[in-house]
Amino acid sequence: MSIQNVALVGANGNLGSVILQTLLETGTFRVTVLKRASSKSSISEGLCIVEISELGQDAVIAAFPLRNVDEHLRLADAAAAAGTVKRFIPADYGSVDARSPRARELVKLFEDKVKVRERLEELAAASDSGFCWTSLVNGHFFDWGLTNGFLHFHPTTKKAEVLGDGSEKSSVATLGRISEAVVGVLQRLEETRNRVLMVQSFCVSQMEVLRSLERVMGEKWEVEYIEVDPFIKKHKESADRGNKDSIEELVFALGVIEGNWEVKEDFAMELLGLENEDLDEVVRKALQAAKLF
């Protein structure tokens, strides 16, 4: 069968809004945006089941942050219970693969992502209606993280903080590339069923990104080199005390040191019909979009 009716949850977020645009641009999907309860709302837990089953969706895409794992588990249960959903794409989109023991040890988020995957495996195995899932792991959100400081590049001051010597290569993806991968999954149901797939815009080192920034902006940058282990130790201790900024720093570090998908069995660029993007072009567009260049 082919996917026609797609429900998207989280369409107003950084990634969700781009996924929505890409789905609509294909011209082959009828997209329904499902609203979820905000933390201040009092929506019934069963509402998603009613909405999805009544709308007759073929696929459900979660594109909202995995802060409350129970919310994501309920959405997965609702999709499987609907009886019409053939593909569920969870809010994985990892900076690092959640199967990494180090990632799960350092950041609870990755434990929660594994819980969602395990629930999806159970639901798919028990389904008699053809319910399946696909998780996408894409590395850091490159265009988003390049311009807001998450990747430790600061275009306004021309300064960068580099982990280690900056030579470690890691896979990163633009929001547009992730959205293309979502569409690729929906167009290749059999090849992508019940799998974790890894995609990228390119696999680059921090120093390669720095040199690209210098080329695009036409100026040399100031660089600070940071030792990896002390950085992780410092932010793990801070994260354990509840510091959310330190949790983000741990995610940043994990994506840098454990994010090379090109050496992984689940690397799926060819499978999804995707090719690497041009680093300088992506950097230029990201800076221009953020009015930093």
C-alpha positions as CSV (number, residue, x, y, z in Angstrom):
1,M,0.0,0.0,0.0
2,S,1.0,3.6,-0.3
3,I,0.7,6.3,2.4
4,Q,-1.8,9.0,1.7
5,N,-3.2,10.3,5.0
6,V,-0.5,11.5,7.4
7,A,-1.0,12.9,10.9
8,L,1.7,15.2,12.2
9,V,2.0,15.9,15.9
10,G,4.2,18.9,16.8
11,A,3.8,20.9,13.5
12,N,4.6,24.2,15.1
13,G,8.1,23.3,16.4
14,N,11.5,23.9,14.8
15,L,11.5,20.6,13.1
16,G,7.8,19.9,12.9
17,S,7.1,23.1,10.9
18,V,9.7,22.0,8.3
19,I,8.4,18.5,8.1
20,L,4.9,19.9,7.5
21,Q,6.2,22.1,4.7
22,T,8.1,19.2,3.1
23,L,5.1,16.9,3.3
24,L,2.8,19.5,1.6
25,E,5.4,20.2,-1.1
26,T,5.4,16.6,-2.2
27,G,1.8,17.0,-3.3
28,T,1.1,13.3,-2.6
29,F,0.0,13.4,1.1
30,R,-3.1,14.6,2.8
31,V,-1.7,16.0,6.1
32,T,-3.7,16.4,9.3
33,V,-2.1,18.4,12.1
34,L,-3.0,16.9,15.5
35,K,-2.9,19.2,18.5
36,R,-1.5,17.8,21.7
37,A,-2.1,18.9,25.3
38,S,0.3,21.5,26.6
39,S,1.6,21.2,30.1
40,K,-1.1,23.6,31.2
41,S,-4.0,21.8,29.4
42,S,-6.3,19.2,30.8
43,I,-7.0,17.1,27.7
44,S,-8.1,13.6,28.2
45,E,-5.3,11.0,27.7
46,G,-7.7,9.1,25.3
47,L,-8.2,12.0,23.0
48,C,-5.4,11.0,20.6
49,I,-6.9,7.6,20.1
50,V,-10.3,9.1,19.2
51,E,-8.7,11.6,16.8
52,I,-6.4,9.2,15.0
53,S,-9.0,6.4,14.6
54,E,-11.7,8.8,13.5
55,L,-9.5,10.4,10.9
56,G,-8.3,7.2,9.3
57,Q,-4.6,8.0,9.2
58,D,-2.1,5.8,7.3
59,A,0.9,7.3,9.1
60,V,1.6,9.2,12.3
61,I,4.7,11.4,12.7
62,A,5.8,12.7,16.2
63,A,7.8,15.9,15.9
64,F,7.6,17.3,19.4
65,P,10.3,17.1,22.1
66,L,10.6,13.9,24.1
67,R,10.4,15.6,27.5
68,N,7.5,13.5,28.8
69,V,8.0,9.9,27.7
70,D,4.5,8.8,28.8
71,E,3.1,11.3,26.3
72,H,5.0,9.7,23.5
73,L,4.1,6.1,24.7
74,R,0.4,7.1,24.7
75,L,0.7,8.4,21.2
76,A,2.3,5.2,20.0
77,D,-0.4,3.2,21.7
78,A,-3.1,5.3,20.1
79,A,-1.6,4.9,16.6
80,A,-1.4,1.2,17.0
81,A,-4.9,0.9,18.4
82,A,-6.4,3.0,15.5
83,G,-6.2,0.0,13.2
84,T,-5.4,2.0,10.1
85,V,-1.9,3.3,10.9
86,K,0.8,1.5,8.9
87,R,3.8,3.6,9.9
88,F,4.7,5.5,13.0
89,I,7.8,7.8,13.1
90,P,8.7,8.6,16.7
91,A,10.4,11.8,18.0
92,D,13.8,10.2,17.9
93,Y,15.8,12.4,15.5
94,G,18.9,11.8,17.7
95,S,22.1,13.7,18.0
96,V,23.4,10.3,18.9
97,D,22.0,6.8,18.7
98,A,20.0,6.0,21.8
99,R,21.4,2.5,21.8
100,S,24.8,3.9,22.9
101,P,25.4,2.8,26.5
102,R,27.4,6.0,27.2
103,A,24.6,8.2,25.9
104,R,22.0,6.5,28.1
105,E,24.4,6.8,31.1
106,L,24.9,10.5,30.6
107,V,21.5,11.7,29.5
108,K,18.1,10.3,30.6
109,L,16.6,11.5,27.3
110,F,18.2,8.6,25.5
111,E,16.9,6.0,28.0
112,D,13.4,7.4,27.2
113,K,14.0,7.1,23.4
114,V,14.9,3.5,24.0
115,K,11.7,3.0,25.9
116,V,9.7,4.4,23.0
117,R,11.5,2.1,20.5
118,E,10.9,-0.9,22.7
119,R,7.2,-0.1,23.0
120,L,7.0,0.3,19.2
121,E,8.7,-3.1,18.8
122,E,6.1,-4.7,21.1
123,L,3.2,-2.9,19.3
124,A,4.4,-4.0,15.8
125,A,4.9,-7.6,16.9
126,A,1.4,-7.7,18.4
127,S,-0.3,-5.9,15.5
128,D,-2.7,-7.7,13.2
129,S,-3.3,-4.5,11.2
130,G,0.2,-4.0,9.7
131,F,1.4,-1.4,12.2
132,C,5.1,-0.7,11.8
133,W,7.6,2.0,12.8
134,T,10.8,3.7,11.7
135,S,13.1,5.8,13.8
136,L,15.4,8.4,12.3
137,V,18.8,9.3,13.8
138,N,20.3,12.3,12.2
139,G,23.0,13.9,14.4
140,H,22.8,17.5,15.5
141,F,20.3,19.8,13.9
142,F,23.0,21.6,11.9
143,D,21.4,24.8,10.6
144,W,19.5,25.3,13.9
145,G,22.6,24.6,16.1
146,L,25.0,26.6,14.0
147,T,23.3,29.9,14.5
148,N,22.0,29.7,18.1
149,G,25.3,28.6,19.8
150,F,24.4,25.0,20.5
151,L,27.2,23.8,18.3
152,H,29.6,26.2,20.0
153,F,30.1,28.4,17.0
154,H,29.3,32.1,17.5
155,P,29.0,34.0,14.2
156,T,28.4,37.4,15.9
157,T,31.7,37.3,17.7
158,K,33.7,35.0,15.3
159,K,34.6,32.7,18.2
160,A,34.3,28.9,18.5
161,E,34.8,26.4,21.3
162,V,36.1,23.1,19.9
163,L,36.1,19.7,21.7
164,G,39.4,18.0,21.7
165,D,41.5,18.8,18.6
166,G,38.4,19.2,16.5
167,S,39.3,16.4,14.1
168,E,36.6,13.9,15.1
169,K,34.0,13.6,12.3
170,S,30.3,13.4,13.1
171,S,27.1,13.3,11.1
172,V,24.9,16.3,11.2
173,A,21.7,17.2,9.3
174,T,19.7,20.2,8.4
175,L,16.0,20.4,9.4
176,G,15.3,20.1,5.7
177,R,17.3,17.0,5.3
178,I,15.5,15.3,8.2
179,S,12.2,16.2,6.6
180,E,13.4,14.7,3.3
181,A,14.2,11.5,5.2
182,V,10.7,11.4,6.7
183,V,9.2,11.6,3.2
184,G,11.7,9.0,2.1
185,V,10.5,6.6,4.8
186,L,6.8,7.1,3.8
187,Q,7.7,6.4,0.2
188,R,9.6,3.2,1.0
189,L,7.5,1.3,3.5
190,E,8.8,-2.2,3.0
191,E,12.5,-1.3,3.0
192,T,12.2,0.8,6.2
193,R,9.8,-1.2,8.3
194,N,10.7,-1.6,12.0
195,R,14.1,-0.1,11.6
196,V,16.4,2.6,13.0
197,L,17.8,4.5,10.1
198,M,20.7,7.0,10.1
199,V,20.9,10.0,7.8
200,Q,22.9,13.1,7.4
201,S,23.5,16.3,5.4
202,F,27.3,15.5,5.7
203,C,29.8,14.0,8.1
204,V,32.3,16.7,9.1
205,S,34.7,17.6,11.9
206,Q,34.4,20.7,14.0
207,M,37.5,22.1,12.3
208,E,35.9,21.6,8.9
209,V,32.9,23.5,10.0
210,L,35.1,26.3,11.4
211,R,37.0,26.6,8.1
212,S,33.7,26.7,6.2
213,L,32.5,29.6,8.4
214,E,35.8,31.4,7.8
215,R,35.5,30.9,4.0
216,V,31.9,32.0,3.9
217,M,32.3,35.0,6.2
218,G,35.7,36.0,4.9
219,E,37.3,36.4,8.3
220,K,39.5,34.3,10.7
221,W,37.9,33.1,13.9
222,E,39.2,32.8,17.4
223,V,39.3,29.3,18.7
224,E,39.3,27.8,22.2
225,Y,40.1,24.1,22.5
226,I,38.3,22.2,25.3
227,E,39.4,18.9,26.8
228,V,36.6,16.3,26.3
229,D,36.7,14.3,29.5
230,P,36.7,17.3,31.9
231,F,34.0,18.9,29.9
232,I,31.8,15.9,30.2
233,K,32.6,15.4,33.9
234,K,31.7,19.0,34.7
235,H,28.4,19.0,32.9
236,K,27.4,15.5,34.1
237,E,27.8,16.7,37.7
238,S,25.8,19.8,36.9
239,A,23.1,17.9,35.0
240,D,22.7,15.6,38.0
241,R,21.9,18.7,40.0
242,G,19.1,19.5,37.6
243,N,20.9,22.0,35.3
244,K,19.1,21.8,32.0
245,D,21.9,23.8,30.2
246,S,24.4,21.1,31.2
247,I,22.1,18.4,29.8
248,E,22.2,20.2,26.4
249,E,26.0,20.4,26.7
250,L,26.2,16.6,27.2
251,V,24.0,16.0,24.2
252,F,26.3,18.4,22.2
253,A,29.4,16.4,23.3
254,L,27.9,13.0,22.6
255,G,26.9,14.1,19.1
256,V,30.5,15.2,18.4
257,I,32.3,12.1,19.8
258,E,29.8,9.4,18.9
259,G,28.0,10.7,15.8
260,N,29.7,9.2,12.8
261,W,26.9,7.4,10.9
262,E,29.0,6.6,7.9
263,V,30.6,3.7,9.7
264,K,27.3,2.3,11.0
265,E,25.3,-0.6,9.6
266,D,22.1,1.5,9.7
267,F,23.4,4.3,7.5
268,A,20.5,4.8,5.1
269,M,21.4,7.6,2.7
270,E,21.3,5.4,-0.4
271,L,18.2,3.5,0.8
272,L,16.3,6.8,1.1
273,G,17.6,8.3,-2.1
274,L,19.6,11.0,-0.4
275,E,22.9,12.6,-1.2
276,N,25.3,14.7,0.9
277,E,24.8,18.4,0.8
278,D,27.5,21.1,0.2
279,L,28.9,22.3,3.5
280,D,29.7,25.9,2.4
281,E,26.3,26.3,0.8
282,V,24.4,25.1,3.9
283,V,26.5,27.3,6.1
284,R,25.8,30.3,3.9
285,K,22.1,29.7,3.8
286,A,21.9,29.1,7.6
287,L,23.8,32.4,8.3
288,Q,21.6,34.3,5.8
289,A,18.4,32.9,7.2
290,A,19.4,34.0,10.7
291,K,20.5,37.4,9.4
292,L,24.0,36.8,10.6
293,F,25.6,37.3,7.2
